Amino acid sequence: MQTSTPHAAAAPRQPLPPSSLRIALVGCGAIGSEVLQRLPQLSGLQVDWVLARQPRPEVVAWLAQHAPGAQLLQALPEDARPDLLVECAGHSAIATHVLPALRRGIPCLVVSVGALAAPGLVEELADAALQGGTRVQLLPGAIGAIDALAAAREGGLAQVTYTGTKPAAAWKGTPAEAACDLAALTAPFCFFQGSAREAAQQYPRNANVAATVALAGLGLDATEVRLVADPQCSENRHQIAAQGAFGRLSLELAGQPLAANPKTSALTVFSVLRALRNAVAPLAI
């Protein structure tokens, strides 16, 4: 007969120190500068590198006052090892900053998802992450229900349609000007119907959401997109309609445009902040 010896009482566990991440932030435009100025609200995050070609004077002044230890550079030095690179700079930043960082093993968060409409870039991004033994996360930005859409894909999606509606002024400087007189509109006007890939390529500063919806669902070529200019609209409105074996999904989201850039929803900034908070939080959702 075997007898057991009582175990000694386990020593109480000591609380773990809070997580801390050293960040390289790419971009000081409307999104990047807003993220930068809100970061002090989050603990455990430190911006050590800010990468920008031509930073705005107010950003330079803010850095000097609030983050004097951060280096303001055009490219990440070869010996720099941030824990995370956050891209908020636009489509060209994928090739210039994100791909090299991934190959060096630096995990990345990407805002400019529309850039992935370029043929082969999705695969190149994935290959770079595999080569570096790391991961790249595509942020939902201005849209919601991406988790539900991606889950529905696992069960079988039959159709996904995205409709993006913005104030007429938000489409200035885009091919929409050739389709209609934006200043003369008196009612909503759908100036584009096509695939998510076409939308992201023709409207790179306005259609990141279309690419995000597509990559979460049926893909860039099978996702239907409608883009609308509405002279009475003061918000950026996003609608997703999807159906398949899982059932049906319908989302309508109206987001306030970013004050510094009406082409961008303020929710894009908050999406970056949420991802950063989750990166250091002991409980993430």
Secondary structure, 3 states (H helix, E strand, C coil): CCCCCCCCCCCCCCCCCCCCEEEEEECCCHHHHHHHHHHHHCCCEEEEEEECCCCCHHHHHHHHHHCCCCEEECCCCCCCCCCEEEECCCCHHHHHHHHHHHHCCCCEEECCHHHHHCCCHHHHHHHHHHHHCCCEEECCCCCCCHHHHHHHHHHCEEEEEEEEEEEHHHHCCCCHHHHCCHHHCCCCEEEEEEEHHHHHHHCCCCCHHHHHHHHHCCCCCCCEEEEEEECCCCCEEEEEEEEECCEEEEEEEEECEECCEEEEEHHHHHHHHHHHHHHHCCCCC
